[in-house]
Amino acid sequence: MAGSQLKKLKATLKEAGLTGQTNVKQKGKRHSRKTPSDTRRDDRAQVISRIREQFNPFEVRKGKTKFEVSNGRSVGVAKPSVSKQVGEQQRRAAYDVTKSRRNKVGGVIDRRFGENDKNMTPEEKMLERFTRERQAQTSKNSLYNLEDDDGSDNDGITLTHYGKSLSLGDNNEDNEDGDDDGFTIVTEKRQLDEETVDQPSRKRTKAEVMQEVIAKSKFYKQQRKLQHEKDSERIMDLDDEFEDILGELKSMQNENTNDSKAPIEDETKYDETLRALNLDRRAVPADRTKTEEEIVKEREEKMQKLEQDRQLRMQGMDVEKTGEGDELDDTFWAGSDEEVEELGGFVDGEKDVPPEEYSEESSSEETTEKNQSTPSESVTITIGNKKVVSQNSSKKTHFACPETHEQFLHILIPYKVEDHLDVIRRILNLYQPRLAEGNKEKLGVFSTIILGHFLYLADSEKPVPQSVIEGLMVVLREMASKYNEPLTQAFRSELKKLGEKLDSDNVTVKLSDLLLFTVIGYVYSTSDMYHLVVNPTVILITEVLETLDISNIQHLLIGIYLADLLYQFQSLSKRIIPEVNRFLERSIISLCPEPEKLDYTQLYTATSHIKPSGLNLQSNSKLASQEFQLSHFHEASVDDTPALLEKLLQIVDKFTLIWKEKSSFVEISVPFITLSKHLVKYYASDKLVVDLLGKLNQLYNVNIKEHRPLKLQAHRAISIMTNTPKFEENFNPDKKSYDPNRDRQELNKLRSQFKKERKLTLKELRKDTRFTAREQIKEKKKQQEEYHARMAYIYNSISTEEGADKNQYDREKKMRKKGK
């Protein structure tokens, strides 16, 4: 049957007589027997189902065989969708039966009250059971319904006690005044109690007990009703008089404010006394004076702990933090003898200062903020247990803590460059964190300003004394230990600016950039494997080394300084930096005499014959040592090339201490051995060149003996697995086992059947569990929807009733006001 699927379906329906002209009468038994009609609806349904199965191959799954067998077994045909639907129907029927019988079949629950309670007497148990039984049997319109307020609806039947009515409504109707209701009820209750007391002591019947319970309930209910009415009347009266009471309260508040102005002076005195007491130093037991041996031992232990932490950080491991800025005590700011020597002797003397002098000093500092102090030779400022001596006190001795570098420059206008360090120290002492709240944040900002001023002085046109630069580096190192986070962010921002500048075509390295790299190496631990400031700094330095033009004498001097700086960075961690090796090799080639004679095959930076760079030394020149100043690197000339080559060889000699511990020393040392052999030809009298060549050759010979090329991990040769095929001589396709032992054959058969049945049972159990879980989720969702709908209805009804009651209350209130 050719054509599309739709054409095939139409043709099949037409052949079956389901479409087309169906009212044509055809002769013969063949057509009447095969063509379905309206009277044979079962035949029509069967034909449609066969056509549906024929055109829907996905509903039928046939088993496949790997190999053709000679016994001609039939391939199984299954209908997964039909089987699944039948299984769902069976599980639903079983689930419905289980659900209907839940909590209804099996088990006996003892609901008798007090059966296992040893503290109750048999009479109390019987009374409580009788009470609960009668309460369960009582309907809403029952005679003993406590919620029924009207006793006249009981067909004229009233409760009595010894011939007297227990109804409280009749007495209330006789009293027109509502104030006597409480008295009447109390009187009746007293009469009942007296009559009960006068009666001879006997055991009351259950009916009498029930009547008494009902009477008391009526009594307390009426009492609550009266109290509620009284409270409602009082609330109504308060609502009417609320405006008058509010006016009186406002007038009383004004009088209190006028009277409260008098004791302001007393409150200020109290605040001053409280502040003085807070500043008072508490009595603390003094520490025992330690001997020199104990002091030395503590210092050694501290140094060992610091070295262990550094080793852990160098290996990339976490180190526990021992103390932060908030955990430091007051002695951290007092200074030490070493700090005095480093900072130029600003701290002088040790003396305990009482709180009175401290408060006087702080008050005097506040007054000097407005007016300048009178000129004098020196001013001594006491902070804690130290005395700070400030020179040049003829100028302003108190400064506002600057928030920007521009403000700091404005403060430094009347001072020389040599006095900048004094001003910084003065500001740090005035705004110690323990003196006032907020000083810690101010000094955190001021630390970034110090860094900016350090770089500003480095790029200034006027010469800056080296002592000022070194002093600022010491200050930055101290600030980094106390305000690490803001200073770290400042360093990273400066490095980011420098990185953006290096991305441009014109690479210009200023003195401030070199000093920035230097101060980072001085402030932070450069041996750490992971550091937020040191790692970006090393990356930037290597980028500068790769972009420098070694044919320029200034660039060459900058590169030599950076290579020496990187050696100081890695002197402890001993990590190899390939960019430094490339720079040293390129620089020596650019300075050595007759570079074209070098064997470029032994060099890593040269791929062809080398050409002179213009800075190469003459063959008859001599090497000379010379000290270079970083501030005058732009004044370098061609005459300094011998000293530069000498410096390069010294740096290579330093780096051999790092290279010799690495397994790749053989590969690293080959180009430098080649260069050293070339330089020995011209500078055989120079001791540095000869010693460098001898050291490299000696280390090379030692390492080449243990040097092995890298190779993959060696494994034992494993042959390909080969299996000899097994042939059965007496093969029979109907026979499943060839075991000659009959008992073992039956046992294996039972095991296989058990395994198959167990597998099928577990599969069915999993299906049943999933079906039960789905049904429970549906039921829970349905219950939640019904609960939310019911709660929404209740909320709406309550809001409607509350709104109606509120409107009714407002109307009654307006009517009362109009009646007045």
C-alpha positions in Angstrom: 0.0 0.0 0.0 1.9 3.0 -1.3 1.4 6.7 -0.3 1.5 8.6 2.9 0.3 7.5 6.3 -2.9 9.5 6.0 -3.8 7.9 2.6 -3.2 4.5 4.0 -5.5 5.2 7.0 -8.3 6.5 4.7 -7.9 3.4 2.4 -8.0 1.1 5.3 -11.2 2.7 6.8 -12.8 2.6 3.4 -12.1 -1.1 2.9 -13.5 -1.8 6.4 -16.7 0.0 5.4 -16.3 2.7 8.1 -16.1 5.6 5.6 -17.6 6.5 2.3 -21.1 5.5 1.1 -22.3 3.0 3.6 -26.0 2.7 2.6 -25.2 0.9 -0.7 -26.7 -2.6 -0.6 -24.3 -5.2 -1.9 -25.2 -8.7 -2.8 -23.5 -11.8 -1.6 -22.8 -13.2 1.8 -19.2 -12.0 1.7 -20.0 -8.3 2.0 -22.8 -8.8 4.5 -20.6 -10.9 6.8 -17.4 -8.8 6.8 -18.8 -5.2 6.6 -19.9 -3.9 10.1 -23.2 -2.2 10.3 -25.0 -0.1 12.9 -26.7 -3.1 14.4 -23.3 -4.8 15.0 -21.6 -2.2 17.2 -19.3 -4.8 18.8 -17.9 -5.7 15.4 -17.4 -2.0 14.6 -15.4 -1.5 17.9 -13.3 -4.5 17.1 -12.5 -3.3 13.6 -11.5 0.2 14.9 -9.3 -1.3 17.6 -7.5 -3.5 15.1 -6.9 -0.5 12.8 -5.6 1.6 15.7 -3.1 -1.1 16.6 -2.1 -1.4 13.0 -1.4 2.3 12.6 0.2 2.9 16.1 3.3 0.7 16.3 4.5 2.4 19.5 1.7 0.7 21.5 3.1 -2.7 20.7 6.5 -4.0 21.7 8.0 -7.1 20.3 10.9 -9.0 21.7 14.1 -9.3 19.7 16.5 -12.2 19.5 20.2 -11.8 19.0 20.6 -14.9 16.9 18.4 -17.0 14.8 17.8 -20.4 16.3 16.7 -23.6 14.6 13.9 -24.4 17.0 11.8 -21.6 15.6 10.6 -20.1 18.9 7.9 -17.4 18.6 8.9 -13.8 19.6 6.8 -12.3 22.4 4.5 -9.4 21.8 3.5 -7.0 24.6 1.4 -3.9 25.0 3.1 -1.7 27.7 0.5 1.0 27.8 -2.4 -1.4 28.2 -0.5 -3.3 30.9 0.3 -0.2 32.8 -3.3 1.0 32.6 -4.5 -2.3 33.9 -2.0 -2.3 36.7 -3.0 1.3 37.7 -6.6 0.2 37.9 -5.8 -2.8 40.0 -3.7 -0.8 42.4 -6.4 1.9 42.7 -9.0 -0.7 43.6 -6.7 -2.3 46.2 -5.8 1.2 47.6 -9.5 2.2 47.9 -10.3 -1.0 49.8 -7.4 -0.5 52.2 -8.4 3.2 52.7 -12.0 2.3 53.4 -11.0 -0.3 56.1 -8.4 2.0 57.7 -9.1 2.5 61.5 -12.2 0.3 61.2 -11.0 -3.2 61.4 -9.1 -5.0 64.3 -8.0 -3.8 67.7 -9.9 -3.0 70.9 -9.4 0.4 72.4 -10.2 0.9 76.1 -12.0 4.3 76.3 -13.2 3.9 79.9 -12.4 7.0 81.9 -10.0 6.5 84.9 -9.5 2.8 84.4 -5.7 3.0 84.9 -5.8 6.1 87.3 -4.8 5.0 90.8 -5.5 8.5 92.3 -9.3 8.3 91.7 -11.7 6.5 94.0 -14.3 4.1 92.5 -17.1 6.7 93.4 -15.2 9.4 91.5 -14.7 7.1 88.5 -18.4 6.2 88.4 -19.4 9.9 88.7 -17.1 11.0 86.0 -18.2 8.2 83.6 -21.8 9.0 84.3 -21.3 12.7 83.6 -19.5 12.0 80.3 -22.1 9.5 79.2 -25.0 12.0 79.9 -23.1 14.7 78.1 -22.6 12.5 75.0 -26.3 11.6 75.0 -27.5 15.1 75.4 -28.7 16.8 72.2 -28.9 20.5 71.5 -32.5 20.9 72.5 -32.2 18.6 75.6 -33.5 19.5 79.0 -30.0 19.7 80.4 -28.3 21.7 77.6 -26.3 24.4 79.4 -26.1 26.6 76.2 -29.9 27.1 76.2 -30.5 30.4 77.9 -34.3 30.3 77.7 -36.0 27.8 80.0 -39.5 28.5 78.7 -39.0 26.3 75.6 -39.1 23.0 77.6 -42.8 22.5 77.4 -43.4 24.0 80.8 -40.9 21.7 82.5 -38.5 23.3 84.9 -35.7 22.0 87.1 -36.5 21.8 90.8 -34.6 21.0 94.0 -36.7 19.7 97.0 -39.8 21.2 95.4 -38.2 24.6 94.5 -37.4 25.8 91.0 -33.8 26.1 90.0 -34.6 28.6 87.2 -33.0 32.0 87.6 -35.0 33.7 84.9 -38.2 34.1 86.9 -36.5 36.1 89.6 -34.8 38.3 87.1 -38.1 39.2 85.4 -39.5 40.3 88.8 -36.7 42.8 89.3 -36.9 45.7 86.9 -33.7 47.3 88.1 -30.7 45.5 86.8 -28.6 46.4 89.9 -30.5 43.9 92.1 -29.8 40.9 89.9 -26.6 40.1 91.5 -28.1 40.3 95.0 -30.9 38.0 94.1 -28.6 35.4 92.5 -26.3 35.4 95.5 -29.3 35.1 97.9 -30.7 32.1 96.0 -27.3 30.5 96.0 -26.9 31.0 99.8 -30.3 29.6 100.4 -29.4 26.5 98.4 -26.2 26.1 100.3 -28.0 26.5 103.7 -30.7 24.0 102.8 -28.0 21.6 101.7 -26.1 22.1 105.0 -29.3 21.7 107.1 -30.1 18.3 105.5 -28.7 15.3 107.3 -25.4 14.0 105.9 -26.1 11.3 103.4 -24.7 10.2 100.1 -26.2 12.2 97.2 -27.7 10.5 94.2 -26.4 11.0 90.7 -29.4 13.1 89.7 -28.8 15.5 92.6 -25.2 15.9 91.7 -26.1 16.7 88.1 -28.8 19.2 89.2 -26.2 21.0 91.3 -23.7 21.1 88.5 -26.3 22.6 86.2 -27.4 25.2 88.7 -23.8 26.3 89.4 -23.2 26.6 85.7 -26.3 28.8 85.3 -25.2 31.0 88.2 -21.7 31.6 86.9 -22.9 32.3 83.4 -25.4 34.9 84.6 -22.7 36.5 86.7 -20.4 36.8 83.7 -23.2 38.3 81.6 -23.8 41.0 84.3 -20.1 41.8 84.5 -19.8 42.1 80.7 -22.7 44.6 80.7 -21.1 46.7 83.4 -17.8 46.8 81.5 -19.6 47.8 78.3 -21.2 50.7 80.0 -17.9 51.9 81.5 -16.3 51.7 78.0 -19.1 53.8 76.5 -18.6 56.4 79.2 -14.9 56.5 78.6 -15.4 57.0 74.9 -17.6 59.9 75.5 -15.2 61.6 78.0 -12.0 60.8 76.0 -11.6 64.2 74.5 -11.8 66.0 77.9 -9.2 63.6 79.3 -6.9 64.1 76.4 -7.0 67.9 76.8 -6.1 67.6 80.5 -3.2 65.3 79.7 -1.8 67.8 77.2 -2.0 70.6 79.7 -0.2 68.5 82.3 2.6 67.7 79.8 3.2 71.4 79.1 3.6 72.0 82.9 6.1 69.1 83.2 8.2 70.5 80.4 8.4 73.9 82.1 9.5 72.3 85.3 12.1 70.0 83.7 14.3 72.9 82.5 15.6 73.6 86.0 17.6 70.4 86.7 19.6 70.6 83.4 22.7 71.7 85.2 22.5 68.8 87.6 22.2 66.3 84.7 25.3 67.8 83.0 27.3 67.4 86.2 26.1 63.8 86.5 27.2 63.1 82.9 30.6 64.7 83.5 31.1 62.7 86.7 30.1 59.5 84.9 32.5 60.2 82.0 35.3 60.8 84.5 34.6 57.5 86.2 34.6 55.7 82.9 38.1 57.1 82.1 39.3 56.1 85.6 41.8 53.3 85.4 40.7 50.2 87.2 43.0 48.4 89.7 44.8 45.6 88.0 47.4 43.3 89.6 50.9 44.0 88.2 52.7 41.4 86.2 55.6 39.7 87.8 59.0 41.0 86.7 60.5 38.5 84.3 64.1 37.5 84.2 66.3 38.0 81.2 66.3 34.2 80.5 62.4 34.2 80.5 62.3 37.2 78.2 64.8 35.6 75.8 62.8 32.3 75.9 59.5 34.0 75.2 61.1 35.9 72.3 62.5 32.6 70.8 59.1 30.9 71.1 57.4 33.8 69.4 59.9 33.8 66.6 59.5 30.0 66.2 55.7 30.4 66.1 56.0 33.1 63.4 58.4 31.0 61.4 56.0 28.0 61.5 53.1 30.1 60.4 55.2 31.5 57.5 56.2 28.0 56.5 52.5 27.0 56.4 51.6 30.0 54.3 54.5 29.3 52.0 53.0 25.8 51.4 49.5 27.3 50.8 48.0 26.0 54.0 45.7 27.9 56.3 47.0 29.5 59.5 45.0 30.3 62.5 44.6 34.0 63.3 45.9 34.8 66.8 44.9 38.5 67.1 43.3 41.3 65.2 43.0 45.0 65.6 40.1 44.9 68.0 41.8 42.3 70.3 44.9 44.4 70.9 45.4 45.9 74.3 46.5 49.4 75.2 50.2 48.4 75.4 50.1 47.8 71.6 50.0 51.5 71.0 52.5 52.4 73.8 55.5 51.5 71.7 58.7 49.6 72.5 62.4 50.2 72.4 62.8 48.8 68.9 60.0 51.1 67.7 61.7 54.0 69.3 64.9 53.3 67.5 63.1 52.8 64.1 60.9 55.9 64.4 63.6 58.3 65.4 63.1 58.5 69.1 59.6 60.0 69.4 58.7 58.1 72.5 60.6 59.1 75.6 60.3 57.9 79.2 57.9 55.6 81.0 55.7 57.0 83.7 52.3 56.1 85.1 49.8 58.9 84.4 46.7 59.4 86.5 43.3 59.8 84.9 43.2 63.5 85.9 46.2 64.3 83.8 44.9 62.3 80.9 41.5 64.1 81.0 43.2 67.4 81.3 45.4 66.6 78.3 42.5 65.5 76.2 40.6 68.8 77.1 43.7 70.8 76.3 43.9 69.1 72.8 40.3 70.1 72.2 41.1 73.8 72.9 44.2 73.7 70.6 42.0 72.6 67.7 40.4 76.0 67.6 43.4 78.2 68.5 47.1 77.7 67.7 49.4 77.1 70.6 52.0 79.6 71.6 55.5 79.1 70.2 57.9 77.1 72.3 60.9 74.9 71.9 59.2 71.5 72.6 55.9 70.1 73.7 55.5 66.9 75.7 52.3 65.0 75.2 51.4 62.2 77.6 49.4 59.2 76.1 48.9 56.2 78.2 52.1 55.4 80.1 54.4 57.1 77.5 55.5 60.6 76.9 55.7 61.8 73.3 58.1 64.6 72.6 57.1 66.6 69.5 59.7 69.0 68.0 58.9 72.1 65.9 56.1 72.9 68.2 56.1 76.6 67.3 53.6 75.6 64.6 50.2 74.0 65.0 50.3 71.0 67.4 46.8 69.7 66.8 45.5 68.6 63.4 42.2 67.4 62.1 42.5 63.9 60.7 42.4 64.3 56.9 40.0 62.3 54.8 41.7 63.0 51.4 45.2 63.5 50.2 44.3 67.1 49.2 43.4 67.9 52.8 46.6 66.4 54.0 48.6 68.5 51.5 46.9 71.6 52.8 48.0 70.7 56.3 51.6 70.2 55.2 51.9 73.6 53.5 53.8 75.3 56.3 56.1 72.3 56.8 59.2 71.2 55.1 59.6 67.8 53.5 61.8 66.7 56.4 58.9 67.5 58.9 56.3 65.4 57.1 57.1 62.3 59.1 56.7 64.3 62.3 53.2 65.5 61.3 52.2 61.9 60.4 53.3 60.7 63.8 51.5 63.5 65.5 48.2 62.7 63.8 48.6 58.9 64.6 49.1 59.7 68.3 46.2 62.2 68.4 43.7 59.8 66.9 44.5 56.5 68.6 41.5 54.2 68.6 41.3 54.0 72.4 41.0 57.8 72.8 37.6 58.3 71.0 35.0 56.3 69.1 35.5 56.4 65.3 39.3 56.9 65.5 39.9 53.4 64.2 38.0 54.2 60.9 39.7 57.5 60.6 43.2 56.0 60.9 42.2 53.3 58.4 41.5 56.0 55.8 44.6 57.9 56.9 46.8 54.8 56.2 45.7 55.0 52.5 46.5 58.7 52.5 50.0 57.9 53.7 50.5 55.5 50.8 49.2 58.1 48.4 51.6 60.7 49.9 54.5 58.2 49.7 53.9 57.8 45.9 53.3 61.5 45.6 56.7 62.3 47.1 58.4 59.7 44.8 57.2 61.5 41.7 57.8 65.0 43.0 60.3 67.2 41.1 62.0 68.3 44.3 64.5 65.8 45.8 63.2 64.0 48.8 65.6 62.9 51.5 66.1 59.1 51.7 65.4 59.2 55.4 61.8 60.5 54.7 61.2 57.6 52.2 62.5 55.0 54.6 60.5 56.5 57.5 57.3 56.4 55.5 58.0 52.8 54.7 58.3 52.0 58.4 55.0 53.8 59.1 53.3 51.8 56.3 54.6 48.6 57.7 53.2 49.5 61.2 49.8 50.5 59.7 49.6 47.3 57.7 49.7 45.3 60.9 46.9 47.3 62.4 44.7 48.4 59.4 45.4 45.6 57.0 42.1 45.7 55.1 42.0 49.4 54.0 45.7 49.4 53.2 45.4 46.2 51.2 42.6 47.7 49.1 44.7 50.8 48.5 47.7 48.7 47.3 45.4 46.6 45.0 43.9 49.8 43.5 47.4 51.2 42.8 48.4 47.9 41.2 45.3 48.0 39.0 46.1 51.4 37.8 49.6 50.3 36.9 48.3 47.3 35.1 46.0 49.4 33.0 48.9 51.7 32.2 51.1 48.7 31.1 48.4 47.6 28.7 49.0 50.7 26.6 51.6 50.9 23.8 53.9 53.4 25.5 55.3 51.7 28.5 56.8 54.2 30.9 57.9 53.0 34.4 58.2 55.8 36.9 60.1 56.0 40.2 56.8 55.7 42.1 56.1 52.4 40.4 59.5 51.0 41.5 59.0 52.3 45.0 55.5 50.7 45.1 57.0 47.3 44.3 59.7 47.9 46.9 57.3 48.9 49.7 55.1 45.9 49.0 58.0 43.6 49.5 58.9 45.5 52.7 55.4 45.5 54.2 54.1 42.0 53.3 55.4 38.5 53.5 56.5 37.7 50.0 57.0 34.0 50.6 53.3 33.3 50.9 51.9 31.1 48.1 48.6 33.0 48.0 48.5 36.7 48.8 46.1 39.4 47.8 48.9 42.0 47.1 52.1 40.0 46.6 50.8 37.7 43.8 49.5 40.6 41.6 52.8 42.5 42.3 54.9 39.5 41.0 52.7 39.2 37.9 53.1 42.9 37.1 56.9 42.9 37.6 57.2 39.9 35.2 55.1 41.7 32.7 57.3 44.8 33.0 60.4 42.6 32.5 58.9 41.2 29.3 58.0 44.5 27.9 61.2 46.4 28.6 63.4 47.5 25.7 66.9 46.2 26.7 68.5 48.3 24.1 67.6 51.3 26.2 70.1 51.9 29.1 67.4 53.3 31.4 65.1 50.3 30.8 68.0 47.9 31.3 68.7 49.5 34.7 65.1 49.3 35.7 65.0 45.6 34.7 68.1 44.9 36.7 66.6 46.5 39.8 63.3 44.5 39.4 65.2 41.2 38.9 67.1 41.9 42.1 63.8 42.7 43.8 62.3 39.5 42.7 65.2 37.5 44.1 64.5 39.1 47.5 60.8 38.1 47.1 61.7 34.5 46.4 64.8 34.1 48.6 62.8 32.1 51.2 60.2 30.3 49.1 62.7 29.5 46.3 60.3 29.6 43.5 61.5 29.8 39.9 60.3 32.7 37.8 60.9 32.0 34.1 60.6 35.7 33.1 63.6 36.6 35.2 65.7 33.9 33.6 64.8 35.2 30.1 65.5 38.8 31.1 68.9 37.9 32.6 69.8 35.9 29.4 68.7 38.7 27.1 70.5 41.4 29.1 73.8 39.6 29.2 73.6 39.0 25.5 72.9 42.7 24.9 76.0 43.7 27.0 78.6 41.0 26.3 81.3 41.8 23.7 81.1 40.1 20.2 77.7 38.4 20.7 77.6 37.1 17.2 80.2 34.5 18.3 77.8 32.9 20.7 76.4 29.5 20.0 72.7 30.4 19.8 71.6 26.7 19.8 72.5 26.6 23.5 70.4 29.7 24.2 66.6 29.8 24.8 65.9 33.4 23.8 67.8 33.4 20.5 66.5 31.4 17.5 69.1 32.6 14.9 72.4 34.4 14.8 72.7 37.2 17.3 73.2 40.8 16.2 74.8 43.5 18.3 72.4 45.7 20.3 74.4 48.9 20.5 75.3 48.5 24.1 77.8 45.7 23.7 81.1 46.2 25.4 84.4 46.2 23.6 86.6 43.2 23.7 89.3 45.2 25.6 87.0 46.7 28.2 87.1 45.8 31.9 84.3 45.2 34.3 83.8 47.5 37.2 81.5 47.6 40.3 79.4 50.6 40.9 76.5 51.6 43.2 73.4 52.9 41.5 70.8 55.1 43.1 67.3 54.4 42.2 66.3 58.1 42.3 68.9 58.8 39.5 68.1 55.9 37.2 67.1 58.3 34.4 70.7 59.7 34.4 72.3 56.3 33.4 74.5 56.4 30.3 76.5 54.1 28.0 79.5 54.5 30.3 77.7 52.5 33.0 77.4 49.3 30.9 80.5 47.6 32.5 79.0 48.1 35.9 75.6 46.9 34.7 77.2 43.7 33.3 78.9 43.2 36.7 75.5 43.6 38.4 73.8 41.1 36.1 76.5 38.5 36.9 76.0 39.1 40.6 72.2 38.6 40.2 72.8 35.3 38.3 75.2 34.2 41.1 72.3 34.9 43.6 69.7 33.0 41.6 71.9 29.9 41.5 71.0 29.4 45.2 67.4 29.0 44.1 68.0 27.0 40.9 70.3 24.4 42.4 67.5 22.8 44.5 65.3 22.2 41.5 65.2 19.1 39.3 65.3 21.4 36.2 68.7 22.9 37.1 70.3 21.2 34.1 68.0 22.9 31.6 68.1 26.3 33.4 71.9 26.4 33.7 72.8 25.5 30.1 72.4 29.1 28.6 74.2 30.7 31.5 77.1 28.3 31.3 77.4 29.1 27.6 77.4 32.9 28.4 79.9 32.5 31.2 82.3 30.5 28.9 82.0 33.3 26.3 82.7 36.0 29.0 85.7 34.2 30.4 87.5 34.7 27.0 87.4 38.4 27.6 87.4 38.8 31.4 89.5 35.9 32.6 91.1 38.2 35.1 87.7 39.0 36.7 87.1 36.8 39.7 83.3 37.0 39.5 83.2 35.6 36.0 85.6 32.7 36.8 83.9 31.8 40.0 80.4 31.9 38.4 81.5 29.6 35.6 83.1 27.2 38.1 80.0 27.1 40.3 77.7 26.5 37.4 79.9 23.7 36.0 80.2 22.0 39.4 76.4 22.1 40.0 75.7 20.9 36.5 78.0 17.9 36.9 76.3 17.0 40.2 72.8 17.3 38.9 73.4 15.6 35.5 74.2 12.3 37.3 70.8 12.2 38.9 69.0 13.8 36.1 66.4 11.5 34.4 64.1 12.5 31.6 60.4 12.5 32.3 58.4 9.5 31.2 55.0 8.0 31.6 54.3 5.7 34.5 55.6 2.2 33.8 53.1 -0.7 33.8 53.6 -4.4 33.5 52.6 -5.6 30.0 49.2 -7.2 30.1 48.2 -9.5 27.2 44.8 -9.4 25.6 42.4 -11.9 27.2 41.6 -14.9 24.9 38.8 -17.4 25.6 38.5 -20.8 24.0 34.9 -21.3 22.8 33.0 -24.1 24.4 31.1 -26.5 22.1 28.5 -29.0 23.3 28.6 -32.2 21.4 25.1 -33.3 22.3 23.4 -30.0 21.9 19.6 -29.9 22.3 17.7 -26.5 21.9 14.9 -27.7 24.2 17.3 -28.7 27.0 18.4 -25.9 29.3 20.9 -27.8 31.5 23.5 -30.4 30.8 24.2 -31.2 34.4 24.2 -35.0 34.9 23.2 -34.7 38.6 19.4 -34.6 38.8 19.2 -33.2 42.3 21.6 -30.3 41.6 19.7 -29.6 38.4 16.4 -29.3 40.3 18.1 -27.1 42.9 19.5 -24.7 40.3 16.0 -24.6 38.7 14.4 -23.6 42.0 17.1 -21.0 42.6 16.5 -19.4 39.2 12.7 -19.4 39.8 13.1 -17.9 43.2 15.4 -15.2 41.8 13.0 -14.4 39.0 10.0 -14.3 41.3 11.9 -12.1 43.8 12.8 -9.7 41.1 9.3 -9.4 39.9 7.9 -9.0 43.4 10.3 -6.2 44.3 9.4 -4.5 41.0 5.7 -4.7 41.9 6.3 -3.5 45.4 8.2 -0.5 44.1 5.3 0.3 41.8 2.8 0.0 44.6 4.9 2.3 46.8 5.2 4.9 44.1 1.4 4.7 43.5 0.6 5.0 47.2 2.9 8.0 47.5 1.2 9.7 44.5 -2.2 9.1 46.0 -1.2 10.4 49.4 0.2 13.6 47.8 -3.1 14.1 45.9 -5.1 13.6 49.1 -2.9 16.0 51.1 -3.2 18.7 48.3 -7.0 18.2 48.3 -7.1 18.5 52.1 -5.0 21.7 52.0 -7.2 23.2 49.3 -10.3 22.4 51.3 -8.7 23.8 54.5 -7.7 27.1 52.8 -11.1 27.5 51.3 -12.8 26.9 54.6 -10.4 29.3 56.4 -11.0 31.9 53.7 -14.7 31.5 54.1 -14.4 31.9 57.9 -12.2 35.0 57.6 -14.6 36.6 55.1 -17.6 35.9 57.4 -15.7 37.3 60.4 -14.7 40.4 58.6 -18.2 40.9 57.4 -19.6 40.5 60.9 -17.0 42.8 62.4 -17.7 45.4 59.7 -21.5 45.2 60.5 -20.8 45.4 64.2 -18.5 48.4 63.8 -21.1 50.2 61.7 -23.8 49.5 64.2 -21.5 50.8 67.0 -20.8 54.0 65.1 -24.5 54.5 64.4 -25.4 54.0 68.1 -22.6 56.4 69.2 -23.9 59.1 66.8 -27.4 58.6 68.1 -26.2 59.0 71.8 -24.3 62.2 70.9 -27.4 63.6 69.2 -29.6 62.6 72.2 -27.3 64.6 74.5 
